[in-house]
Amino acid sequence: MLLEDYQAKGLLTVTLVDGQTSTAGVYAYRGDLVLKEGTYRDGSTTDRRPPEALFIHSALIIENDKIVFINGLLPTLNLLPVFVEKYKADIAENAVAIVYVENISKPLQVVLEGVTYKLLPFKEGLVWNELLEELYIEKSELKGQSAEDKVAIAYAAAKTYKSKGAVVSLDEADAFTFVVVKDASVGAI
């Protein structure tokens, strides 16, 4: 199974949901997905440093060992081709992808390896809550559902989601990026 393979390779971190939906053979995942593994510590062939890049707060639906739904947060647009390159063999041709990107200024769509990635700007908040709001999913629709089925409900709604962003090349999308400045005043004192 795909998620088990990812787990064995150390590609899944901060896992919140990892299991089968109520539909047999359909699996849901929520958590962070590794884009760039950390280097090995000195003298070790198994002990890695923390990942260098993550697909943060991702939500995936896997059907027939192919990723059919992709959601999450990329800190920068230049990590989108990194994600695609690393996972393209596992992404279904008809995959639905709604990806938040911290450093874009407006909604865009980019086609990579045959899949249209609907890109949305992200300022703050929880990616999952932003997705539910974007897809007009009410909390009451999720009440009583398993964590896995909640991801499946989001996937079902995402299938009919129409992006307001124009389809552009990755190079054209780069023109709508900016440098994200983080506020250092948050956190423990």
SULPE-V330200 format. One record per backbone hydrogen bond with DSSP energy under -1.0 kcal/mol. NH is the residue of the N-H (numbers start at 1). CO is the residue of the C=O. If there is no record, write none. Layout:
NH:CO / NH:CO
//
This chain:
5:1 / 6:2 / 7:3 / 8:4 / 9:5 / 10:7 / 11:6 / 13:32 / 16:30 / 17:30 / 19:28 / 21:26 / 26:23 / 27:62 / 28:19 / 29:60 / 30:17 / 31:58 / 32:13 / 33:55 / 34:11 / 35:53 / 36:53 / 41:47 / 44:41 / 49:39 / 52:36 / 53:36 / 55:33 / 56:73 / 58:31 / 59:71 / 60:29 / 61:69 / 62:27 / 63:66 / 66:63 / 67:90 / 68:61 / 69:61 / 70:96 / 71:59 / 73:56 / 74:100 / 79:76 / 80:77 / 83:79 / 84:80 / 85:81 / 86:82 / 87:83 / 88:84 / 90:87 / 92:67 / 95:92 / 96:68 / 98:70 / 99:118 / 100:72 / 101:120 / 102:74 / 105:176 / 108:119 / 109:166 / 110:117 / 112:115 / 115:112 / 117:110 / 118:97 / 119:108 / 120:99 / 122:101 / 130:126 / 131:127 / 132:128 / 133:129 / 134:130 / 135:131 / 136:133 / 137:132 / 141:138 / 142:139 / 145:142 / 150:146 / 151:147 / 152:148 / 153:149 / 154:150 / 155:151 / 156:152 / 157:153 / 158:154 / 159:155 / 160:157 / 161:158 / 168:109 / 173:169 / 174:170 / 175:172 / 176:173 / 177:174 / 178:103
//
